[in-house]
């Protein structure tokens, strides 16, 4: 039996969006680019799944204006 989590169509769409980006994207930017394909919650769940599986890496930028 295959116990590996599935790389669903939505997860692939998130990966493709990140791969095609010219710069790092915020989650909100991904949501706007996949608008109509999936909702915001699905994007966030997909990002968490991909990060947990070491397929993507997230990081925080420091904002000097807002902290």
mmCIF file as Biopython writes it, N, C-alpha, C and O atoms, coordinates in Angstrom:
data_model
#
loop_
_atom_site.group_PDB
_atom_site.id
_atom_site.type_symbol
_atom_site.label_atom_id
_atom_site.label_alt_id
_atom_site.label_comp_id
_atom_site.label_asym_id
_atom_site.label_entity_id
_atom_site.label_seq_id
_atom_site.pdbx_PDB_ins_code
_atom_site.Cartn_x
_atom_site.Cartn_y
_atom_site.Cartn_z
_atom_site.occupancy
_atom_site.B_iso_or_equiv
_atom_site.auth_seq_id
_atom_site.auth_asym_id
_atom_site.pdbx_PDB_model_num
ATOM 1   N N  . UNK A ? 1  ? 0.843   -1.178 0.000   1.0 0.0 1  A 1 
ATOM 2   C CA . UNK A ? 1  ? 0.000   0.000  0.000   1.0 0.0 1  A 1 
ATOM 3   C C  . UNK A ? 1  ? 0.892   1.246  0.000   1.0 0.0 1  A 1 
ATOM 4   O O  . UNK A ? 1  ? 1.908   1.286  0.694   1.0 0.0 1  A 1 
ATOM 5   N N  . UNK A ? 2  ? 0.512   2.252  -0.774  1.0 0.0 2  A 1 
ATOM 6   C CA . UNK A ? 2  ? 1.255   3.497  -0.859  1.0 0.0 2  A 1 
ATOM 7   C C  . UNK A ? 2  ? 0.844   4.402  0.297   1.0 0.0 2  A 1 
ATOM 8   O O  . UNK A ? 2  ? -0.316  4.801  0.393   1.0 0.0 2  A 1 
ATOM 9   N N  . UNK A ? 3  ? 1.796   4.730  1.179   1.0 0.0 3  A 1 
ATOM 10  C CA . UNK A ? 3  ? 1.492   5.567  2.328   1.0 0.0 3  A 1 
ATOM 11  C C  . UNK A ? 3  ? 1.957   7.006  2.144   1.0 0.0 3  A 1 
ATOM 12  O O  . UNK A ? 3  ? 1.800   7.830  3.045   1.0 0.0 3  A 1 
ATOM 13  N N  . UNK A ? 4  ? 2.528   7.312  0.985   1.0 0.0 4  A 1 
ATOM 14  C CA . UNK A ? 4  ? 2.968   8.676  0.728   1.0 0.0 4  A 1 
ATOM 15  C C  . UNK A ? 4  ? 1.770   9.569  0.431   1.0 0.0 4  A 1 
ATOM 16  O O  . UNK A ? 4  ? 0.860   9.170  -0.295  1.0 0.0 4  A 1 
ATOM 17  N N  . UNK A ? 5  ? 1.767   10.780 0.991   1.0 0.0 5  A 1 
ATOM 18  C CA . UNK A ? 5  ? 0.681   11.715 0.686   1.0 0.0 5  A 1 
ATOM 19  C C  . UNK A ? 5  ? 0.670   12.061 -0.799  1.0 0.0 5  A 1 
ATOM 20  O O  . UNK A ? 5  ? 1.707   12.077 -1.462  1.0 0.0 5  A 1 
ATOM 21  N N  . UNK A ? 6  ? -0.509  12.331 -1.292  1.0 0.0 6  A 1 
ATOM 22  C CA . UNK A ? 6  ? -0.676  12.608 -2.725  1.0 0.0 6  A 1 
ATOM 23  C C  . UNK A ? 6  ? -0.303  14.032 -3.071  1.0 0.0 6  A 1 
ATOM 24  O O  . UNK A ? 6  ? -0.527  14.959 -2.293  1.0 0.0 6  A 1 
ATOM 25  N N  . UNK A ? 7  ? 0.262   14.188 -4.231  1.0 0.0 7  A 1 
ATOM 26  C CA . UNK A ? 7  ? 0.520   15.510 -4.792  1.0 0.0 7  A 1 
ATOM 27  C C  . UNK A ? 7  ? -0.668  15.812 -5.701  1.0 0.0 7  A 1 
ATOM 28  O O  . UNK A ? 7  ? -0.659  15.494 -6.890  1.0 0.0 7  A 1 
ATOM 29  N N  . UNK A ? 8  ? -1.682  16.429 -5.119  1.0 0.0 8  A 1 
ATOM 30  C CA . UNK A ? 8  ? -2.947  16.675 -5.813  1.0 0.0 8  A 1 
ATOM 31  C C  . UNK A ? 8  ? -2.797  17.757 -6.883  1.0 0.0 8  A 1 
ATOM 32  O O  . UNK A ? 8  ? -1.761  18.413 -6.988  1.0 0.0 8  A 1 
ATOM 33  N N  . UNK A ? 9  ? -3.835  17.922 -7.656  1.0 0.0 9  A 1 
ATOM 34  C CA . UNK A ? 9  ? -3.860  18.953 -8.700  1.0 0.0 9  A 1 
ATOM 35  C C  . UNK A ? 9  ? -3.677  20.338 -8.087  1.0 0.0 9  A 1 
ATOM 36  O O  . UNK A ? 9  ? -2.951  21.167 -8.636  1.0 0.0 9  A 1 
ATOM 37  N N  . UNK A ? 10 ? -4.325  20.592 -6.962  1.0 0.0 10 A 1 
ATOM 38  C CA . UNK A ? 10 ? -4.176  21.894 -6.300  1.0 0.0 10 A 1 
ATOM 39  C C  . UNK A ? 10 ? -2.745  22.112 -5.825  1.0 0.0 10 A 1 
ATOM 40  O O  . UNK A ? 10 ? -2.197  23.202 -5.990  1.0 0.0 10 A 1 
ATOM 41  N N  . UNK A ? 11 ? -2.149  21.105 -5.249  1.0 0.0 11 A 1 
ATOM 42  C CA . UNK A ? 11 ? -0.766  21.231 -4.778  1.0 0.0 11 A 1 
ATOM 43  C C  . UNK A ? 11 ? 0.182   21.454 -5.948  1.0 0.0 11 A 1 
ATOM 44  O O  . UNK A ? 11 ? 1.132   22.229 -5.844  1.0 0.0 11 A 1 
ATOM 45  N N  . UNK A ? 12 ? -0.074  20.784 -7.043  1.0 0.0 12 A 1 
ATOM 46  C CA . UNK A ? 12 ? 0.744   20.996 -8.243  1.0 0.0 12 A 1 
ATOM 47  C C  . UNK A ? 12 ? 0.579   22.413 -8.777  1.0 0.0 12 A 1 
ATOM 48  O O  . UNK A ? 12 ? 1.545   23.019 -9.241  1.0 0.0 12 A 1 
ATOM 49  N N  . UNK A ? 13 ? -0.632  22.940 -8.713  1.0 0.0 13 A 1 
ATOM 50  C CA . UNK A ? 13 ? -0.879  24.313 -9.179  1.0 0.0 13 A 1 
ATOM 51  C C  . UNK A ? 13 ? -0.097  25.314 -8.330  1.0 0.0 13 A 1 
ATOM 52  O O  . UNK A ? 13 ? 0.432   26.292 -8.858  1.0 0.0 13 A 1 
ATOM 53  N N  . UNK A ? 14 ? -0.022  25.078 -7.027  1.0 0.0 14 A 1 
ATOM 54  C CA . UNK A ? 14 ? 0.751   25.958 -6.153  1.0 0.0 14 A 1 
ATOM 55  C C  . UNK A ? 14 ? 2.237   25.866 -6.500  1.0 0.0 14 A 1 
ATOM 56  O O  . UNK A ? 14 ? 2.918   26.887 -6.591  1.0 0.0 14 A 1 
ATOM 57  N N  . UNK A ? 15 ? 2.736   24.651 -6.694  1.0 0.0 15 A 1 
ATOM 58  C CA . UNK A ? 15 ? 4.148   24.465 -7.061  1.0 0.0 15 A 1 
ATOM 59  C C  . UNK A ? 15 ? 4.442   25.167 -8.385  1.0 0.0 15 A 1 
ATOM 60  O O  . UNK A ? 15 ? 5.452   25.861 -8.504  1.0 0.0 15 A 1 
ATOM 61  N N  . UNK A ? 16 ? 3.579   24.995 -9.372  1.0 0.0 16 A 1 
ATOM 62  C CA . UNK A ? 16 ? 3.795   25.630 -10.680 1.0 0.0 16 A 1 
ATOM 63  C C  . UNK A ? 16 ? 3.780   27.154 -10.567 1.0 0.0 16 A 1 
ATOM 64  O O  . UNK A ? 16 ? 4.567   27.839 -11.221 1.0 0.0 16 A 1 
ATOM 65  N N  . UNK A ? 17 ? 2.887   27.676 -9.739  1.0 0.0 17 A 1 
ATOM 66  C CA . UNK A ? 17 ? 2.835   29.122 -9.524  1.0 0.0 17 A 1 
ATOM 67  C C  . UNK A ? 17 ? 4.144   29.615 -8.938  1.0 0.0 17 A 1 
ATOM 68  O O  . UNK A ? 17 ? 4.667   30.646 -9.363  1.0 0.0 17 A 1 
ATOM 69  N N  . UNK A ? 18 ? 4.679   28.890 -7.967  1.0 0.0 18 A 1 
ATOM 70  C CA . UNK A ? 18 ? 5.949   29.274 -7.353  1.0 0.0 18 A 1 
ATOM 71  C C  . UNK A ? 18 ? 7.107   29.135 -8.338  1.0 0.0 18 A 1 
ATOM 72  O O  . UNK A ? 18 ? 7.988   29.992 -8.383  1.0 0.0 18 A 1 
ATOM 73  N N  . UNK A ? 19 ? 7.109   28.069 -9.120  1.0 0.0 19 A 1 
ATOM 74  C CA . UNK A ? 19 ? 8.191   27.855 -10.085 1.0 0.0 19 A 1 
ATOM 75  C C  . UNK A ? 19 ? 8.202   28.923 -11.175 1.0 0.0 19 A 1 
ATOM 76  O O  . UNK A ? 19 ? 9.271   29.308 -11.650 1.0 0.0 19 A 1 
ATOM 77  N N  . UNK A ? 20 ? 7.038   29.400 -11.572 1.0 0.0 20 A 1 
ATOM 78  C CA . UNK A ? 20 ? 6.937   30.386 -12.641 1.0 0.0 20 A 1 
ATOM 79  C C  . UNK A ? 20 ? 7.111   31.822 -12.164 1.0 0.0 20 A 1 
ATOM 80  O O  . UNK A ? 20 ? 7.177   32.746 -12.975 1.0 0.0 20 A 1 
ATOM 81  N N  . UNK A ? 21 ? 7.185   32.007 -10.863 1.0 0.0 21 A 1 
ATOM 82  C CA . UNK A ? 21 ? 7.307   33.359 -10.307 1.0 0.0 21 A 1 
ATOM 83  C C  . UNK A ? 21 ? 8.709   33.908 -10.521 1.0 0.0 21 A 1 
ATOM 84  O O  . UNK A ? 21 ? 9.695   33.172 -10.478 1.0 0.0 21 A 1 
ATOM 85  N N  . UNK A ? 22 ? 8.778   35.193 -10.750 1.0 0.0 22 A 1 
ATOM 86  C CA . UNK A ? 22 ? 10.062  35.859 -10.938 1.0 0.0 22 A 1 
ATOM 87  C C  . UNK A ? 22 ? 10.676  36.287 -9.616  1.0 0.0 22 A 1 
ATOM 88  O O  . UNK A ? 22 ? 11.836  36.697 -9.571  1.0 0.0 22 A 1 
ATOM 89  N N  . UNK A ? 23 ? 9.901   36.193 -8.534  1.0 0.0 23 A 1 
ATOM 90  C CA . UNK A ? 23 ? 10.369  36.576 -7.208  1.0 0.0 23 A 1 
ATOM 91  C C  . UNK A ? 23 ? 9.641   35.715 -6.184  1.0 0.0 23 A 1 
ATOM 92  O O  . UNK A ? 23 ? 8.652   35.064 -6.522  1.0 0.0 23 A 1 
ATOM 93  N N  . UNK A ? 24 ? 10.105  35.699 -4.950  1.0 0.0 24 A 1 
ATOM 94  C CA . UNK A ? 24 ? 9.360   34.977 -3.913  1.0 0.0 24 A 1 
ATOM 95  C C  . UNK A ? 24 ? 7.949   35.559 -3.785  1.0 0.0 24 A 1 
ATOM 96  O O  . UNK A ? 24 ? 7.759   36.770 -3.896  1.0 0.0 24 A 1 
ATOM 97  N N  . UNK A ? 25 ? 6.984   34.705 -3.555  1.0 0.0 25 A 1 
ATOM 98  C CA . UNK A ? 25 ? 5.594   35.144 -3.467  1.0 0.0 25 A 1 
ATOM 99  C C  . UNK A ? 25 ? 5.055   34.987 -2.058  1.0 0.0 25 A 1 
ATOM 100 O O  . UNK A ? 25 ? 5.352   34.011 -1.369  1.0 0.0 25 A 1 
ATOM 101 N N  . UNK A ? 26 ? 4.269   35.950 -1.645  1.0 0.0 26 A 1 
ATOM 102 C CA . UNK A ? 26 ? 3.515   35.836 -0.404  1.0 0.0 26 A 1 
ATOM 103 C C  . UNK A ? 26 ? 2.316   34.928 -0.668  1.0 0.0 26 A 1 
ATOM 104 O O  . UNK A ? 26 ? 1.890   34.758 -1.810  1.0 0.0 26 A 1 
ATOM 105 N N  . UNK A ? 27 ? 1.789   34.357 0.387   1.0 0.0 27 A 1 
ATOM 106 C CA . UNK A ? 27 ? 0.626   33.479 0.237   1.0 0.0 27 A 1 
ATOM 107 C C  . UNK A ? 27 ? -0.525  34.203 -0.451  1.0 0.0 27 A 1 
ATOM 108 O O  . UNK A ? 27 ? -1.216  33.618 -1.285  1.0 0.0 27 A 1 
ATOM 109 N N  . UNK A ? 28 ? -0.734  35.468 -0.109  1.0 0.0 28 A 1 
ATOM 110 C CA . UNK A ? 28 ? -1.820  36.237 -0.728  1.0 0.0 28 A 1 
ATOM 111 C C  . UNK A ? 28 ? -1.615  36.395 -2.228  1.0 0.0 28 A 1 
ATOM 112 O O  . UNK A ? 28 ? -2.583  36.415 -2.989  1.0 0.0 28 A 1 
ATOM 113 N N  . UNK A ? 29 ? -0.367  36.506 -2.654  1.0 0.0 29 A 1 
ATOM 114 C CA . UNK A ? 29 ? -0.081  36.611 -4.093  1.0 0.0 29 A 1 
ATOM 115 C C  . UNK A ? 29 ? -0.398  35.296 -4.804  1.0 0.0 29 A 1 
ATOM 116 O O  . UNK A ? 29 ? -0.891  35.298 -5.932  1.0 0.0 29 A 1 
ATOM 117 N N  . UNK A ? 30 ? -0.116  34.191 -4.150  1.0 0.0 30 A 1 
ATOM 118 C CA . UNK A ? 30 ? -0.443  32.885 -4.738  1.0 0.0 30 A 1 
ATOM 119 C C  . UNK A ? 30 ? -1.950  32.750 -4.862  1.0 0.0 30 A 1 
ATOM 120 O O  . UNK A ? 30 ? -2.461  32.295 -5.885  1.0 0.0 30 A 1 
ATOM 121 N N  . UNK A ? 31 ? -2.663  33.150 -3.807  1.0 0.0 31 A 1 
ATOM 122 C CA . UNK A ? 31 ? -4.133  33.085 -3.836  1.0 0.0 31 A 1 
ATOM 123 C C  . UNK A ? 31 ? -4.668  33.869 -5.026  1.0 0.0 31 A 1 
ATOM 124 O O  . UNK A ? 31 ? -5.552  33.390 -5.736  1.0 0.0 31 A 1 
ATOM 125 N N  . UNK A ? 32 ? -4.142  35.068 -5.250  1.0 0.0 32 A 1 
ATOM 126 C CA . UNK A ? 32 ? -4.656  35.884 -6.360  1.0 0.0 32 A 1 
ATOM 127 C C  . UNK A ? 32 ? -4.311  35.271 -7.717  1.0 0.0 32 A 1 
ATOM 128 O O  . UNK A ? 32 ? -5.069  35.427 -8.674  1.0 0.0 32 A 1 
ATOM 129 N N  . UNK A ? 33 ? -3.182  34.578 -7.809  1.0 0.0 33 A 1 
ATOM 130 C CA . UNK A ? 33 ? -2.792  33.986 -9.091  1.0 0.0 33 A 1 
ATOM 131 C C  . UNK A ? 33 ? -3.568  32.709 -9.411  1.0 0.0 33 A 1 
ATOM 132 O O  . UNK A ? 33 ? -3.743  32.372 -10.582 1.0 0.0 33 A 1 
ATOM 133 N N  . UNK A ? 34 ? -4.030  32.002 -8.393  1.0 0.0 34 A 1 
ATOM 134 C CA . UNK A ? 34 ? -4.791  30.769 -8.645  1.0 0.0 34 A 1 
ATOM 135 C C  . UNK A ? 34 ? -6.290  30.999 -8.436  1.0 0.0 34 A 1 
ATOM 136 O O  . UNK A ? 34 ? -7.058  30.049 -8.287  1.0 0.0 34 A 1 
ATOM 137 N N  . UNK A ? 35 ? -6.690  32.260 -8.428  1.0 0.0 35 A 1 
ATOM 138 C CA . UNK A ? 35 ? -8.082  32.625 -8.234  1.0 0.0 35 A 1 
ATOM 139 C C  . UNK A ? 35 ? -8.977  31.845 -9.189  1.0 0.0 35 A 1 
ATOM 140 O O  . UNK A ? 35 ? -8.755  31.830 -10.399 1.0 0.0 35 A 1 
ATOM 141 N N  . UNK A ? 36 ? -9.971  31.213 -8.634  1.0 0.0 36 A 1 
ATOM 142 C CA . UNK A ? 36 ? -10.894 30.423 -9.440  1.0 0.0 36 A 1 
ATOM 143 C C  . UNK A ? 36 ? -10.543 28.948 -9.477  1.0 0.0 36 A 1 
ATOM 144 O O  . UNK A ? 36 ? -11.410 28.105 -9.704  1.0 0.0 36 A 1 
ATOM 145 N N  . UNK A ? 37 ? -9.275  28.634 -9.255  1.0 0.0 37 A 1 
ATOM 146 C CA . UNK A ? 37 ? -8.853  27.231 -9.228  1.0 0.0 37 A 1 
ATOM 147 C C  . UNK A ? 37 ? -9.083  26.651 -7.838  1.0 0.0 37 A 1 
ATOM 148 O O  . UNK A ? 37 ? -9.555  25.523 -7.691  1.0 0.0 37 A 1 
ATOM 149 N N  . UNK A ? 38 ? -8.739  27.448 -6.810  1.0 0.0 38 A 1 
ATOM 150 C CA . UNK A ? 38 ? -8.921  27.003 -5.431  1.0 0.0 38 A 1 
ATOM 151 C C  . UNK A ? 38 ? -9.110  28.215 -4.540  1.0 0.0 38 A 1 
ATOM 152 O O  . UNK A ? 38 ? -8.766  29.332 -4.924  1.0 0.0 38 A 1 
ATOM 153 N N  . UNK A ? 39 ? -9.652  28.002 -3.356  1.0 0.0 39 A 1 
ATOM 154 C CA . UNK A ? 39 ? -9.873  29.115 -2.440  1.0 0.0 39 A 1 
ATOM 155 C C  . UNK A ? 39 ? -8.649  29.331 -1.545  1.0 0.0 39 A 1 
ATOM 156 O O  . UNK A ? 39 ? -7.685  28.567 -1.585  1.0 0.0 39 A 1 
ATOM 157 N N  . UNK A ? 40 ? -8.718  30.379 -0.749  1.0 0.0 40 A 1 
ATOM 158 C CA . UNK A ? 40 ? -7.595  30.777 0.096   1.0 0.0 40 A 1 
ATOM 159 C C  . UNK A ? 40 ? -7.204  29.673 1.076   1.0 0.0 40 A 1 
ATOM 160 O O  . UNK A ? 40 ? -6.017  29.400 1.256   1.0 0.0 40 A 1 
ATOM 161 N N  . UNK A ? 41 ? -8.175  29.046 1.700   1.0 0.0 41 A 1 
ATOM 162 C CA . UNK A ? 41 ? -7.876  28.000 2.671   1.0 0.0 41 A 1 
ATOM 163 C C  . UNK A ? 41 ? -7.125  26.839 2.022   1.0 0.0 41 A 1 
ATOM 164 O O  . UNK A ? 41 ? -6.212  26.273 2.624   1.0 0.0 41 A 1 
ATOM 165 N N  . UNK A ? 42 ? -7.505  26.490 0.809   1.0 0.0 42 A 1 
ATOM 166 C CA . UNK A ? 42 ? -6.835  25.401 0.098   1.0 0.0 42 A 1 
ATOM 167 C C  . UNK A ? 42 ? -5.398  25.772 -0.231  1.0 0.0 42 A 1 
ATOM 168 O O  . UNK A ? 42 ? -4.506  24.927 -0.153  1.0 0.0 42 A 1 
ATOM 169 N N  . UNK A ? 43 ? -5.166  27.021 -0.595  1.0 0.0 43 A 1 
ATOM 170 C CA . UNK A ? 43 ? -3.796  27.480 -0.866  1.0 0.0 43 A 1 
ATOM 171 C C  . UNK A ? 43 ? -2.953  27.341 0.398   1.0 0.0 43 A 1 
ATOM 172 O O  . UNK A ? 43 ? -1.843  26.811 0.350   1.0 0.0 43 A 1 
ATOM 173 N N  . UNK A ? 44 ? -3.475  27.816 1.526   1.0 0.0 44 A 1 
ATOM 174 C CA . UNK A ? 44 ? -2.722  27.736 2.780   1.0 0.0 44 A 1 
ATOM 175 C C  . UNK A ? 44 ? -2.466  26.287 3.193   1.0 0.0 44 A 1 
ATOM 176 O O  . UNK A ? 44 ? -1.371  25.958 3.649   1.0 0.0 44 A 1 
ATOM 177 N N  . UNK A ? 45 ? -3.459  25.427 3.040   1.0 0.0 45 A 1 
ATOM 178 C CA . UNK A ? 45 ? -3.253  24.000 3.366   1.0 0.0 45 A 1 
ATOM 179 C C  . UNK A ? 45 ? -2.222  23.384 2.434   1.0 0.0 45 A 1 
ATOM 180 O O  . UNK A ? 45 ? -1.389  22.587 2.866   1.0 0.0 45 A 1 
ATOM 181 N N  . UNK A ? 46 ? -2.273  23.746 1.169   1.0 0.0 46 A 1 
ATOM 182 C CA . UNK A ? 46 ? -1.301  23.224 0.202   1.0 0.0 46 A 1 
ATOM 183 C C  . UNK A ? 46 ? 0.108   23.690 0.543   1.0 0.0 46 A 1 
ATOM 184 O O  . UNK A ? 46 ? 1.056   22.906 0.490   1.0 0.0 46 A 1 
ATOM 185 N N  . UNK A ? 47 ? 0.245   24.956 0.891   1.0 0.0 47 A 1 
ATOM 186 C CA . UNK A ? 47 ? 1.561   25.478 1.271   1.0 0.0 47 A 1 
ATOM 187 C C  . UNK A ? 47 ? 2.102   24.745 2.496   1.0 0.0 47 A 1 
ATOM 188 O O  . UNK A ? 47 ? 3.282   24.400 2.548   1.0 0.0 47 A 1 
ATOM 189 N N  . UNK A ? 48 ? 1.238   24.509 3.478   1.0 0.0 48 A 1 
ATOM 190 C CA . UNK A ? 48 ? 1.671   23.803 4.692   1.0 0.0 48 A 1 
ATOM 191 C C  . UNK A ? 48 ? 2.099   22.381 4.357   1.0 0.0 48 A 1 
ATOM 192 O O  . UNK A ? 48 ? 3.130   21.913 4.841   1.0 0.0 48 A 1 
ATOM 193 N N  . UNK A ? 49 ? 1.320   21.694 3.536   1.0 0.0 49 A 1 
ATOM 194 C CA . UNK A ? 49 ? 1.648   20.328 3.126   1.0 0.0 49 A 1 
ATOM 195 C C  . UNK A ? 49 ? 2.995   20.291 2.406   1.0 0.0 49 A 1 
ATOM 196 O O  . UNK A ? 49 ? 3.836   19.440 2.694   1.0 0.0 49 A 1 
ATOM 197 N N  . UNK A ? 50 ? 3.193   21.216 1.473   1.0 0.0 50 A 1 
ATOM 198 C CA . UNK A ? 50 ? 4.427   21.236 0.685   1.0 0.0 50 A 1 
ATOM 199 C C  . UNK A ? 50 ? 5.634   21.583 1.552   1.0 0.0 50 A 1 
ATOM 200 O O  . UNK A ? 50 ? 6.724   21.048 1.350   1.0 0.0 50 A 1 
ATOM 201 N N  . UNK A ? 51 ? 5.439   22.471 2.505   1.0 0.0 51 A 1 
ATOM 202 C CA . UNK A ? 51 ? 6.543   22.802 3.403   1.0 0.0 51 A 1 
ATOM 203 C C  . UNK A ? 51 ? 6.845   21.638 4.345   1.0 0.0 51 A 1 
ATOM 204 O O  . UNK A ? 51 ? 8.012   21.326 4.581   1.0 0.0 51 A 1 
ATOM 205 N N  . UNK A ? 52 ? 5.822   21.000 4.879   1.0 0.0 52 A 1 
ATOM 206 C CA . UNK A ? 52 ? 6.023   19.838 5.751   1.0 0.0 52 A 1 
ATOM 207 C C  . UNK A ? 52 ? 6.756   18.714 5.031   1.0 0.0 52 A 1 
ATOM 208 O O  . UNK A ? 52 ? 7.518   17.966 5.643   1.0 0.0 52 A 1 
ATOM 209 N N  . UNK A ? 53 ? 6.519   18.600 3.725   1.0 0.0 53 A 1 
ATOM 210 C CA . UNK A ? 53 ? 7.174   17.568 2.921   1.0 0.0 53 A 1 
ATOM 211 C C  . UNK A ? 53 ? 8.512   18.002 2.346   1.0 0.0 53 A 1 
ATOM 212 O O  . UNK A ? 53 ? 9.101   17.294 1.529   1.0 0.0 53 A 1 
ATOM 213 N N  . UNK A ? 54 ? 8.995   19.168 2.772   1.0 0.0 54 A 1 
ATOM 214 C CA . UNK A ? 54 ? 10.271  19.722 2.304   1.0 0.0 54 A 1 
ATOM 215 C C  . UNK A ? 54 ? 10.318  19.934 0.794   1.0 0.0 54 A 1 
ATOM 216 O O  . UNK A ? 54 ? 11.378  19.844 0.175   1.0 0.0 54 A 1 
ATOM 217 N N  . UNK A ? 55 ? 9.158   20.214 0.212   1.0 0.0 55 A 1 
ATOM 218 C CA . UNK A ? 55 ? 9.098   20.492 -1.220  1.0 0.0 55 A 1 
ATOM 219 C C  . UNK A ? 55 ? 9.235   21.981 -1.504  1.0 0.0 55 A 1 
ATOM 220 O O  . UNK A ? 55 ? 9.639   22.380 -2.596  1.0 0.0 55 A 1 
ATOM 221 N N  . UNK A ? 56 ? 8.899   22.793 -0.521  1.0 0.0 56 A 1 
ATOM 222 C CA . UNK A ? 56 ? 9.093   24.240 -0.601  1.0 0.0 56 A 1 
ATOM 223 C C  . UNK A ? 56 ? 9.626   24.706 0.747   1.0 0.0 56 A 1 
ATOM 224 O O  . UNK A ? 56 ? 9.609   23.971 1.734   1.0 0.0 56 A 1 
ATOM 225 N N  . UNK A ? 57 ? 10.096  25.942 0.758   1.0 0.0 57 A 1 
ATOM 226 C CA . UNK A ? 57 ? 10.594  26.525 2.004   1.0 0.0 57 A 1 
ATOM 227 C C  . UNK A ? 57 ? 9.996   27.914 2.165   1.0 0.0 57 A 1 
ATOM 228 O O  . UNK A ? 57 ? 9.973   28.707 1.223   1.0 0.0 57 A 1 
ATOM 229 N N  . UNK A ? 58 ? 9.520   28.192 3.349   1.0 0.0 58 A 1 
ATOM 230 C CA . UNK A ? 58 ? 8.986   29.527 3.601   1.0 0.0 58 A 1 
ATOM 231 C C  . UNK A ? 58 ? 9.981   30.322 4.430   1.0 0.0 58 A 1 
ATOM 232 O O  . UNK A ? 58 ? 10.824  29.760 5.129   1.0 0.0 58 A 1 
ATOM 233 N N  . UNK A ? 59 ? 9.868   31.610 4.339   1.0 0.0 59 A 1 
ATOM 234 C CA . UNK A ? 59 ? 10.718  32.476 5.143   1.0 0.0 59 A 1 
ATOM 235 C C  . UNK A ? 59 ? 10.011  33.807 5.329   1.0 0.0 59 A 1 
ATOM 236 O O  . UNK A ? 59 ? 9.094   34.150 4.583   1.0 0.0 59 A 1 
ATOM 237 N N  . UNK A ? 60 ? 10.451  34.548 6.329   1.0 0.0 60 A 1 
ATOM 238 C CA . UNK A ? 60 ? 9.856   35.835 6.649   1.0 0.0 60 A 1 
ATOM 239 C C  . UNK A ? 60 ? 10.825  36.944 6.305   1.0 0.0 60 A 1 
ATOM 240 O O  . UNK A ? 60 ? 12.025  36.849 6.558   1.0 0.0 60 A 1 
ATOM 241 N N  . UNK A ? 61 ? 10.281  37.999 5.722   1.0 0.0 61 A 1 
ATOM 242 C CA . UNK A ? 61 ? 11.060  39.195 5.461   1.0 0.0 61 A 1 
ATOM 243 C C  . UNK A ? 61 ? 10.796  40.181 6.585   1.0 0.0 61 A 1 
ATOM 244 O O  . UNK A ? 61 ? 9.680   40.263 7.098   1.0 0.0 61 A 1 
ATOM 245 N N  . UNK A ? 62 ? 11.804  40.916 6.962   1.0 0.0 62 A 1 
ATOM 246 C CA . UNK A ? 62 ? 11.599  41.963 7.946   1.0 0.0 62 A 1 
ATOM 247 C C  . UNK A ? 62 ? 11.157  43.218 7.216   1.0 0.0 62 A 1 
ATOM 248 O O  . UNK A ? 62 ? 11.762  43.624 6.224   1.0 0.0 62 A 1 
ATOM 249 N N  . UNK A ? 63 ? 10.109  43.815 7.713   1.0 0.0 63 A 1 
ATOM 250 C CA . UNK A ? 63 ? 9.583   45.040 7.116   1.0 0.0 63 A 1 
ATOM 251 C C  . UNK A ? 63 ? 9.942   46.204 8.033   1.0 0.0 63 A 1 
ATOM 252 O O  . UNK A ? 63 ? 9.484   46.262 9.175   1.0 0.0 63 A 1 
ATOM 253 N N  . UNK A ? 64 ? 10.753  47.121 7.541   1.0 0.0 64 A 1 
ATOM 254 C CA . UNK A ? 64 ? 11.199  48.243 8.371   1.0 0.0 64 A 1 
ATOM 255 C C  . UNK A ? 64 ? 10.055  49.220 8.648   1.0 0.0 64 A 1 
ATOM 256 O O  . UNK A ? 64 ? 10.103  49.948 9.640   1.0 0.0 64 A 1 
ATOM 257 N N  . UNK A ? 65 ? 9.050   49.253 7.813   1.0 0.0 65 A 1 
ATOM 258 C CA . UNK A ? 65 ? 7.936   50.174 8.006   1.0 0.0 65 A 1 
ATOM 259 C C  . UNK A ? 65 ? 6.938   49.621 9.025   1.0 0.0 65 A 1 
ATOM 260 O O  . UNK A ? 65 ? 6.513   50.328 9.940   1.0 0.0 65 A 1 
ATOM 261 N N  . UNK A ? 66 ? 6.571   48.349 8.855   1.0 0.0 66 A 1 
ATOM 262 C CA . UNK A ? 66 ? 5.552   47.765 9.721   1.0 0.0 66 A 1 
ATOM 263 C C  . UNK A ? 66 ? 6.110   46.834 10.784  1.0 0.0 66 A 1 
ATOM 264 O O  . UNK A ? 66 ? 5.351   46.354 11.626  1.0 0.0 66 A 1 
ATOM 265 N N  . UNK A ? 67 ? 7.388   46.566 10.776  1.0 0.0 67 A 1 
ATOM 266 C CA . UNK A ? 67 ? 7.988   45.728 11.808  1.0 0.0 67 A 1 
ATOM 267 C C  . UNK A ? 67 ? 8.134   44.381 11.437  1.0 0.0 67 A 1 
ATOM 268 O O  . UNK A ? 67 ? 8.628   43.573 12.224  1.0 0.0 67 A 1 
#
